[in-house]
């Protein structure tokens, strides 16, 4: 897997690009809700009819 730099975000953080799949990402996210693991958990809870307030209490986001 080859990763190259792909500019800078408005916040000043470095943006990267995966040459294999074309996905842009950051190595470390500023907000907890942007992390892939937390995002997957939130989407899974939404599919199972959890409310937004319940998700916030569980994840802290």
Number of C-alpha atoms within 10 A of each C-alpha: 6 8 14 11 13 14 12 12 10 7 7 8 14 15 16 18 17 15 12 9 9 10 10 14 17 17 10 12 12 11 8 14 16 14 15 12 10 15 15 13 14 20 12 12 16 14 8 9 9 13 10 11 10 13 16 11 9 11 13 11 14
